Amino acid sequence: MVDKVLTANRLSDGISVWLDAAGNWVESLQDAFVARHAEAVAALESTGKTAFSDNKVVDVNVIDIEEVDGVLRPLRLRERVRAEGPTIEYAPGYKGLAGPVHAA
């Protein structure tokens, strides 16, 4: 089975978030809880449905990931863009979720 994590967009601001092991929505994929068996995936799906019903998040999905040298990486390009930002130079100084780079 492929490893999986639960992702969504936070309803309050639209930011991409991932569910961590404590049940919190975090802004870094690297902090996400990784489901490695069917029971854990079922628990993620249930948690996602509850969070959606409680109006905490939208666009809730269990996604496939891989771990390479200790770094989590989504398998699908769409999810890599959500986790890492655009795949090309988007605008001068834009760095995805890390925010703009300010010249000193």
N, C-alpha and C positions, 0 to 999 in steps of 0.2 A: 504494500500500500504506500502511496505517496504521502509525505507529510503535509499537513494542512494547518491553516490558521484562519481565524475569523476576522473579517475586515468590514468596515462600514464607513459612512460619513457622519460625523457628529452633526446633529440637527441644529445646534445653536450657531454654528459658524461654517459648516460644510467641510471642515478639515477631515482628511482621511485618517482613520484611527484603526487600531487593532486591539483585540482583547488580550489582556495579560493573564497570568496564572491566578491573580487575586480577584479577577472579575472586573478590573478597571479598563476603561478605554484609554489607550496610550497612543501618542503620536508617532512612535517609532516601531517599525516592523521588527526591529531587533529585540524589542522588549515583549513581543507577543508570545502567548502560550502556544506551543506546537503540539498538535494532536497527531499521535503516531499509531492509533488503533481505532477501530470502528466505534467503540463506546465513547471515546473522547470526542470524535467527530459529531456523534449524536448529541453530546452535551453542548458542544459549541453551537450546533443548530438550534437547540432549545433556548440557549442563552440569547442568541441573536434574535429569535422570534419575540422573546420577552422584552428585550431592549427596544425593539422596533415598536411593539405594542405600548410601551411606556413613553414613547416619543423622545427617546434619547438619541437614537441614530436612525439613518435611512440607508437604503441600498446595501443591505446586509448580505454578505456572501462568505461562504467557506471556500478558500482558494488553495490551490496547490503551490507548495514551495519546495525549494531544495536548500540544503545547507552545504556550503562550500567553504572550507577552511574556517568554520565557526561563524560564517555570515549567512543570514537567511536571505533568500532571493526568490521572488515569485517566478513561476514558470511562464506565465502569460505576460506579453508586453504591456497590456493595459494595466495590469497590477504593478509591474515594474515602474511605470510612469507615475502611478498613484503613490508608490513608496519612495521613489528616488527623484521625481521631477521629470521635466522634458528630456527627450533623448537628443535634442539639438539645442544650440544656443537660441534661447527664446527671445530675450531682450537684454541689452547691456546691463550687467549687474544682477540679473535674476538668477537665483540659485534654488528654486523650488521651495520646499518647506523650510529650508534653512534661512530664507529671507534674503533681502537685497544686500549686496556688498557695498559698503559706503567707502568712498575714497577718502583717504586721510589728508 
